[in-house]
């Protein structure tokens, strides 16, 4: 089992922000057998949008 916690910055319909994503991989013989993902709370950045 491999766990990966990522902070992803992206453009949401409401504006630019970030979201945490927990990725859990079950690895067998060096290959990913199963992947599971869970997202955290979306956080929008304050101020004007940087999206183009």
SEDRENZA-169870 format. One record per atom (N, C-alpha, C): residue in three letters; x, y, z. Coordinates in nm, 4 decimals, always signed. Example, Ala and Ser with C-alpha at 12.3 -4.5 7.8 and 13.67 -1.06 7.14 Angstrom:
<site><residuo>ALA</residuo><xx>+1.3190</xx><yy>-0.5690</yy><zz>+0.7800</zz></site>
<site><residuo>ALA</residuo><xx>+1.2300</xx><yy>-0.4500</yy><zz>+0.7800</zz></site>
<site><residuo>ALA</residuo><xx>+1.3200</xx><yy>-0.3300</yy><zz>+0.7800</zz></site>
<site><residuo>SER</residuo><xx>+1.2850</xx><yy>-0.2250</yy><zz>+0.7080</zz></site>
<site><residuo>SER</residuo><xx>+1.3670</xx><yy>-0.1060</yy><zz>+0.7140</zz></site>
<site><residuo>SER</residuo><xx>+1.2900</xx><yy>+0.0030</yy><zz>+0.7870</zz></site>
This chain:
<site><residuo>UNK</residuo><xx>+0.0861</xx><yy>-0.1178</yy><zz>+0.0000</zz></site>
<site><residuo>UNK</residuo><xx>+0.0000</xx><yy>+0.0000</yy><zz>+0.0000</zz></site>
<site><residuo>UNK</residuo><xx>+0.0900</xx><yy>+0.1231</yy><zz>+0.0000</zz></site>
<site><residuo>UNK</residuo><xx>+0.0512</xx><yy>+0.2187</yy><zz>-0.0846</zz></site>
<site><residuo>UNK</residuo><xx>+0.1230</xx><yy>+0.3453</yy><zz>-0.0931</zz></site>
<site><residuo>UNK</residuo><xx>+0.0207</xx><yy>+0.4568</yy><zz>-0.0772</zz></site>
<site><residuo>UNK</residuo><xx>+0.0493</xx><yy>+0.5537</yy><zz>+0.0098</zz></site>
<site><residuo>UNK</residuo><xx>-0.0389</xx><yy>+0.6688</yy><zz>+0.0297</zz></site>
<site><residuo>UNK</residuo><xx>+0.0322</xx><yy>+0.7938</yy><zz>-0.0189</zz></site>
<site><residuo>UNK</residuo><xx>-0.0430</xx><yy>+0.8806</yy><zz>-0.0868</zz></site>
<site><residuo>UNK</residuo><xx>+0.0108</xx><yy>+1.0042</yy><zz>-0.1418</zz></site>
<site><residuo>UNK</residuo><xx>-0.0884</xx><yy>+1.1153</yy><zz>-0.1116</zz></site>
<site><residuo>UNK</residuo><xx>-0.0455</xx><yy>+1.2168</yy><zz>-0.0356</zz></site>
<site><residuo>UNK</residuo><xx>-0.1300</xx><yy>+1.3320</yy><zz>-0.0053</zz></site>
<site><residuo>UNK</residuo><xx>-0.0818</xx><yy>+1.4483</yy><zz>-0.0898</zz></site>
<site><residuo>UNK</residuo><xx>-0.1707</xx><yy>+1.5037</yy><zz>-0.1726</zz></site>
<site><residuo>UNK</residuo><xx>-0.1335</xx><yy>+1.6105</yy><zz>-0.2648</zz></site>
<site><residuo>UNK</residuo><xx>-0.2185</xx><yy>+1.7339</yy><zz>-0.2411</zz></site>
<site><residuo>UNK</residuo><xx>-0.1585</xx><yy>+1.8503</yy><zz>-0.2632</zz></site>
<site><residuo>UNK</residuo><xx>-0.2311</xx><yy>+1.9766</yy><zz>-0.2631</zz></site>
<site><residuo>UNK</residuo><xx>-0.2373</xx><yy>+2.0208</yy><zz>-0.4084</zz></site>
<site><residuo>UNK</residuo><xx>-0.3569</xx><yy>+2.0234</yy><zz>-0.4641</zz></site>
<site><residuo>UNK</residuo><xx>-0.3768</xx><yy>+2.0518</yy><zz>-0.6058</zz></site>
<site><residuo>UNK</residuo><xx>-0.4325</xx><yy>+2.1930</yy><zz>-0.6204</zz></site>
<site><residuo>UNK</residuo><xx>-0.3646</xx><yy>+2.2751</yy><zz>-0.7004</zz></site>
<site><residuo>UNK</residuo><xx>-0.4134</xx><yy>+2.4091</yy><zz>-0.7314</zz></site>
<site><residuo>UNK</residuo><xx>-0.4759</xx><yy>+2.4053</yy><zz>-0.8697</zz></site>
<site><residuo>UNK</residuo><xx>-0.5955</xx><yy>+2.4647</yy><zz>-0.8828</zz></site>
<site><residuo>UNK</residuo><xx>-0.6658</xx><yy>+2.4579</yy><zz>-1.0104</zz></site>
<site><residuo>UNK</residuo><xx>-0.7658</xx><yy>+2.5713</yy><zz>-1.0242</zz></site>
<site><residuo>UNK</residuo><xx>-0.8230</xx><yy>+2.5808</yy><zz>-1.1415</zz></site>
<site><residuo>UNK</residuo><xx>-0.9301</xx><yy>+2.6755</yy><zz>-1.1690</zz></site>
<site><residuo>UNK</residuo><xx>-1.0633</xx><yy>+2.6048</yy><zz>-1.1479</zz></site>
<site><residuo>UNK</residuo><xx>-1.1410</xx><yy>+2.6540</yy><zz>-1.0517</zz></site>
<site><residuo>UNK</residuo><xx>-1.2765</xx><yy>+2.6062</yy><zz>-1.0294</zz></site>
<site><residuo>UNK</residuo><xx>-1.3723</xx><yy>+2.7021</yy><zz>-1.0996</zz></site>
<site><residuo>UNK</residuo><xx>-1.4968</xx><yy>+2.6626</yy><zz>-1.1245</zz></site>
<site><residuo>UNK</residuo><xx>-1.5937</xx><yy>+2.7558</yy><zz>-1.1838</zz></site>
<site><residuo>UNK</residuo><xx>-1.6086</xx><yy>+2.8843</yy><zz>-1.1009</zz></site>
<site><residuo>UNK</residuo><xx>-1.5871</xx><yy>+2.8735</yy><zz>-0.9680</zz></site>
<site><residuo>UNK</residuo><xx>-1.6023</xx><yy>+2.9885</yy><zz>-0.8784</zz></site>
<site><residuo>UNK</residuo><xx>-1.4759</xx><yy>+3.0735</yy><zz>-0.8697</zz></site>
<site><residuo>UNK</residuo><xx>-1.3645</xx><yy>+3.0246</yy><zz>-0.9243</zz></site>
<site><residuo>UNK</residuo><xx>-1.2376</xx><yy>+3.0973</yy><zz>-0.9181</zz></site>
<site><residuo>UNK</residuo><xx>-1.1216</xx><yy>+3.0032</yy><zz>-0.8905</zz></site>
<site><residuo>UNK</residuo><xx>-1.0032</xx><yy>+3.0593</yy><zz>-0.8751</zz></site>
<site><residuo>UNK</residuo><xx>-0.8818</xx><yy>+2.9815</yy><zz>-0.8522</zz></site>
<site><residuo>UNK</residuo><xx>-0.8753</xx><yy>+2.9392</yy><zz>-0.7057</zz></site>
<site><residuo>UNK</residuo><xx>-0.8308</xx><yy>+2.8163</yy><zz>-0.6827</zz></site>
<site><residuo>UNK</residuo><xx>-0.8211</xx><yy>+2.7673</yy><zz>-0.5463</zz></site>
<site><residuo>UNK</residuo><xx>-0.7409</xx><yy>+2.6389</yy><zz>-0.5393</zz></site>
<site><residuo>UNK</residuo><xx>-0.7555</xx><yy>+2.5695</yy><zz>-0.4272</zz></site>
<site><residuo>UNK</residuo><xx>-0.6830</xx><yy>+2.4443</yy><zz>-0.4076</zz></site>
<site><residuo>UNK</residuo><xx>-0.7744</xx><yy>+2.3427</yy><zz>-0.3406</zz></site>
<site><residuo>UNK</residuo><xx>-0.7313</xx><yy>+2.2178</yy><zz>-0.3493</zz></site>
<site><residuo>UNK</residuo><xx>-0.8039</xx><yy>+2.1082</yy><zz>-0.2858</zz></site>
<site><residuo>UNK</residuo><xx>-0.7018</xx><yy>+2.0001</yy><zz>-0.2498</zz></site>
<site><residuo>UNK</residuo><xx>-0.7180</xx><yy>+1.9388</yy><zz>-0.1340</zz></site>
<site><residuo>UNK</residuo><xx>-0.6312</xx><yy>+1.8273</yy><zz>-0.0960</zz></site>
<site><residuo>UNK</residuo><xx>-0.6883</xx><yy>+1.6992</yy><zz>-0.1532</zz></site>
<site><residuo>UNK</residuo><xx>-0.5993</xx><yy>+1.6099</yy><zz>-0.1973</zz></site>
<site><residuo>UNK</residuo><xx>-0.6434</xx><yy>+1.4803</yy><zz>-0.2467</zz></site>
<site><residuo>UNK</residuo><xx>-0.5556</xx><yy>+1.3722</yy><zz>-0.1855</zz></site>
<site><residuo>UNK</residuo><xx>-0.6193</xx><yy>+1.2731</yy><zz>-0.1254</zz></site>
<site><residuo>UNK</residuo><xx>-0.5503</xx><yy>+1.1568</yy><zz>-0.0713</zz></site>
<site><residuo>UNK</residuo><xx>-0.5645</xx><yy>+1.0445</yy><zz>-0.1721</zz></site>
<site><residuo>UNK</residuo><xx>-0.4511</xx><yy>+0.9915</yy><zz>-0.2177</zz></site>
<site><residuo>UNK</residuo><xx>-0.4489</xx><yy>+0.8817</yy><zz>-0.3136</zz></site>
<site><residuo>UNK</residuo><xx>-0.3875</xx><yy>+0.7603</yy><zz>-0.2439</zz></site>
<site><residuo>UNK</residuo><xx>-0.4564</xx><yy>+0.6483</yy><zz>-0.2474</zz></site>
<site><residuo>UNK</residuo><xx>-0.4059</xx><yy>+0.5244</yy><zz>-0.1871</zz></site>
<site><residuo>UNK</residuo><xx>-0.3970</xx><yy>+0.4200</yy><zz>-0.2976</zz></site>
<site><residuo>UNK</residuo><xx>-0.2782</xx><yy>+0.3650</yy><zz>-0.3139</zz></site>
<site><residuo>UNK</residuo><xx>-0.2535</xx><yy>+0.2671</yy><zz>-0.4195</zz></site>
<site><residuo>UNK</residuo><xx>-0.2201</xx><yy>+0.1321</yy><zz>-0.3580</zz></site>
<site><residuo>UNK</residuo><xx>-0.2837</xx><yy>+0.0275</yy><zz>-0.4088</zz></site>
<site><residuo>UNK</residuo><xx>-0.2481</xx><yy>-0.1094</yy><zz>-0.3712</zz></site>
<site><residuo>UNK</residuo><xx>-0.1578</xx><yy>-0.1613</yy><zz>-0.4827</zz></site>
<site><residuo>UNK</residuo><xx>-0.0337</xx><yy>-0.1935</yy><zz>-0.4473</zz></site>
<site><residuo>UNK</residuo><xx>+0.0667</xx><yy>-0.2344</yy><zz>-0.5456</zz></site>
<site><residuo>UNK</residuo><xx>+0.1001</xx><yy>-0.3817</yy><zz>-0.5258</zz></site>
<site><residuo>UNK</residuo><xx>+0.0983</xx><yy>-0.4576</yy><zz>-0.6358</zz></site>
<site><residuo>UNK</residuo><xx>+0.1332</xx><yy>-0.5996</yy><zz>-0.6332</zz></site>
<site><residuo>UNK</residuo><xx>+0.2325</xx><yy>-0.6251</yy><zz>-0.7460</zz></site>
<site><residuo>UNK</residuo><xx>+0.3459</xx><yy>-0.6821</yy><zz>-0.7128</zz></site>
<site><residuo>UNK</residuo><xx>+0.4500</xx><yy>-0.7129</yy><zz>-0.8110</zz></site>
<site><residuo>UNK</residuo><xx>+0.4911</xx><yy>-0.5898</yy><zz>-0.8919</zz></site>
<site><residuo>UNK</residuo><xx>+0.4981</xx><yy>-0.4736</yy><zz>-0.8248</zz></site>
<site><residuo>UNK</residuo><xx>+0.5431</xx><yy>-0.3512</yy><zz>-0.8899</zz></site>
<site><residuo>UNK</residuo><xx>+0.4393</xx><yy>-0.2836</yy><zz>-0.9773</zz></site>
<site><residuo>UNK</residuo><xx>+0.3154</xx><yy>-0.3304</yy><zz>-0.9744</zz></site>
<site><residuo>UNK</residuo><xx>+0.2087</xx><yy>-0.2706</yy><zz>-1.0561</zz></site>
<site><residuo>UNK</residuo><xx>+0.0921</xx><yy>-0.2286</yy><zz>-0.9664</zz></site>
<site><residuo>UNK</residuo><xx>+0.0278</xx><yy>-0.1204</yy><zz>-1.0048</zz></site>
<site><residuo>UNK</residuo><xx>-0.0877</xx><yy>-0.0735</yy><zz>-0.9291</zz></site>
<site><residuo>UNK</residuo><xx>-0.2067</xx><yy>-0.1639</yy><zz>-0.9599</zz></site>
<site><residuo>UNK</residuo><xx>-0.2558</xx><yy>-0.2295</yy><zz>-0.8552</zz></site>
<site><residuo>UNK</residuo><xx>-0.3708</xx><yy>-0.3183</yy><zz>-0.8690</zz></site>
<site><residuo>UNK</residuo><xx>-0.5010</xx><yy>-0.2406</yy><zz>-0.8500</zz></site>
<site><residuo>UNK</residuo><xx>-0.4988</xx><yy>-0.1457</yy><zz>-0.7555</zz></site>
<site><residuo>UNK</residuo><xx>-0.6187</xx><yy>-0.0683</yy><zz>-0.7244</zz></site>
<site><residuo>UNK</residuo><xx>-0.5769</xx><yy>+0.0701</yy><zz>-0.6771</zz></site>
<site><residuo>UNK</residuo><xx>-0.6531</xx><yy>+0.1705</yy><zz>-0.7159</zz></site>
<site><residuo>UNK</residuo><xx>-0.6289</xx><yy>+0.3071</yy><zz>-0.6721</zz></site>
<site><residuo>UNK</residuo><xx>-0.7580</xx><yy>+0.3635</yy><zz>-0.6139</zz></site>
<site><residuo>UNK</residuo><xx>-0.7465</xx><yy>+0.4297</yy><zz>-0.4993</zz></site>
<site><residuo>UNK</residuo><xx>-0.8609</xx><yy>+0.4911</yy><zz>-0.4333</zz></site>
<site><residuo>UNK</residuo><xx>-0.8271</xx><yy>+0.6367</yy><zz>-0.4050</zz></site>
<site><residuo>UNK</residuo><xx>-0.9238</xx><yy>+0.7259</yy><zz>-0.4260</zz></site>
<site><residuo>UNK</residuo><xx>-0.9003</xx><yy>+0.8691</yy><zz>-0.4096</zz></site>
<site><residuo>UNK</residuo><xx>-1.0064</xx><yy>+0.9293</yy><zz>-0.3193</zz></site>
<site><residuo>UNK</residuo><xx>-0.9648</xx><yy>+1.0238</yy><zz>-0.2348</zz></site>
<site><residuo>UNK</residuo><xx>-1.0572</xx><yy>+1.0988</yy><zz>-0.1497</zz></site>
<site><residuo>UNK</residuo><xx>-1.0165</xx><yy>+1.2454</yy><zz>-0.1545</zz></site>
<site><residuo>UNK</residuo><xx>-1.1145</xx><yy>+1.3332</yy><zz>-0.1736</zz></site>
<site><residuo>UNK</residuo><xx>-1.0840</xx><yy>+1.4756</yy><zz>-0.1802</zz></site>
<site><residuo>UNK</residuo><xx>-1.1241</xx><yy>+1.5452</yy><zz>-0.0513</zz></site>
<site><residuo>UNK</residuo><xx>-1.0481</xx><yy>+1.6484</yy><zz>-0.0195</zz></site>
<site><residuo>UNK</residuo><xx>-1.0767</xx><yy>+1.7294</yy><zz>+0.0982</zz></site>
<site><residuo>UNK</residuo><xx>-1.1613</xx><yy>+1.8499</yy><zz>+0.0603</zz></site>
<site><residuo>UNK</residuo><xx>-1.1615</xx><yy>+1.9478</yy><zz>+0.1481</zz></site>
<site><residuo>UNK</residuo><xx>-1.2415</xx><yy>+2.0683</yy><zz>+0.1279</zz></site>
<site><residuo>UNK</residuo><xx>-1.1780</xx><yy>+2.1598</yy><zz>+0.0243</zz></site>
<site><residuo>UNK</residuo><xx>-1.2601</xx><yy>+2.2130</yy><zz>-0.0648</zz></site>
<site><residuo>UNK</residuo><xx>-1.2137</xx><yy>+2.3088</yy><zz>-0.1646</zz></site>
<site><residuo>UNK</residuo><xx>-1.1929</xx><yy>+2.4425</yy><zz>-0.0957</zz></site>
<site><residuo>UNK</residuo><xx>-1.0774</xx><yy>+2.5087</yy><zz>-0.1243</zz></site>
<site><residuo>UNK</residuo><xx>-1.0477</xx><yy>+2.6397</yy><zz>-0.0682</zz></site>
<site><residuo>UNK</residuo><xx>-1.0197</xx><yy>+2.7357</yy><zz>-0.1822</zz></site>
<site><residuo>UNK</residuo><xx>-1.1024</xx><yy>+2.8385</yy><zz>-0.1925</zz></site>
<site><residuo>UNK</residuo><xx>-1.0829</xx><yy>+2.9379</yy><zz>-0.2970</zz></site>
<site><residuo>UNK</residuo><xx>-0.9871</xx><yy>+3.0460</yy><zz>-0.2464</zz></site>
<site><residuo>UNK</residuo><xx>-0.9022</xx><yy>+3.0956</yy><zz>-0.3349</zz></site>
<site><residuo>UNK</residuo><xx>-0.8091</xx><yy>+3.2021</yy><zz>-0.3002</zz></site>
<site><residuo>UNK</residuo><xx>-0.8815</xx><yy>+3.3346</yy><zz>-0.2990</zz></site>
<site><residuo>UNK</residuo><xx>-0.8431</xx><yy>+3.4221</yy><zz>-0.2078</zz></site>
<site><residuo>UNK</residuo><xx>-0.9022</xx><yy>+3.5561</yy><zz>-0.2002</zz></site>
<site><residuo>UNK</residuo><xx>-0.8407</xx><yy>+3.6441</yy><zz>-0.3079</zz></site>
<site><residuo>UNK</residuo><xx>-0.9140</xx><yy>+3.7442</yy><zz>-0.3478</zz></site>
<site><residuo>UNK</residuo><xx>-0.8618</xx><yy>+3.8402</yy><zz>-0.4447</zz></site>
<site><residuo>UNK</residuo><xx>-0.9065</xx><yy>+3.8081</yy><zz>-0.5849</zz></site>
<site><residuo>UNK</residuo><xx>-0.8586</xx><yy>+3.8870</yy><zz>-0.6795</zz></site>
<site><residuo>UNK</residuo><xx>-0.9001</xx><yy>+3.8671</yy><zz>-0.8187</zz></site>
<site><residuo>UNK</residuo><xx>-0.8494</xx><yy>+3.7351</yy><zz>-0.8750</zz></site>
<site><residuo>UNK</residuo><xx>-0.9273</xx><yy>+3.6794</yy><zz>-0.9657</zz></site>
<site><residuo>UNK</residuo><xx>-0.8921</xx><yy>+3.5531</yy><zz>-1.0282</zz></site>
<site><residuo>UNK</residuo><xx>-0.7729</xx><yy>+3.5690</yy><zz>-1.1198</zz></site>
<site><residuo>UNK</residuo><xx>-0.6840</xx><yy>+3.4705</yy><zz>-1.1181</zz></site>
<site><residuo>UNK</residuo><xx>-0.5686</xx><yy>+3.4688</yy><zz>-1.2069</zz></site>
<site><residuo>UNK</residuo><xx>-0.5967</xx><yy>+3.3855</yy><zz>-1.3313</zz></site>
<site><residuo>UNK</residuo><xx>-0.7176</xx><yy>+3.3312</yy><zz>-1.3392</zz></site>
<site><residuo>UNK</residuo><xx>-0.7523</xx><yy>+3.2444</yy><zz>-1.4527</zz></site>
<site><residuo>UNK</residuo><xx>-0.7647</xx><yy>+3.3265</yy><zz>-1.5799</zz></site>
<site><residuo>UNK</residuo><xx>-0.7255</xx><yy>+3.2659</yy><zz>-1.6906</zz></site>
<site><residuo>UNK</residuo><xx>-0.7384</xx><yy>+3.3360</yy><zz>-1.8183</zz></site>
<site><residuo>UNK</residuo><xx>-0.8367</xx><yy>+3.2668</yy><zz>-1.9082</zz></site>
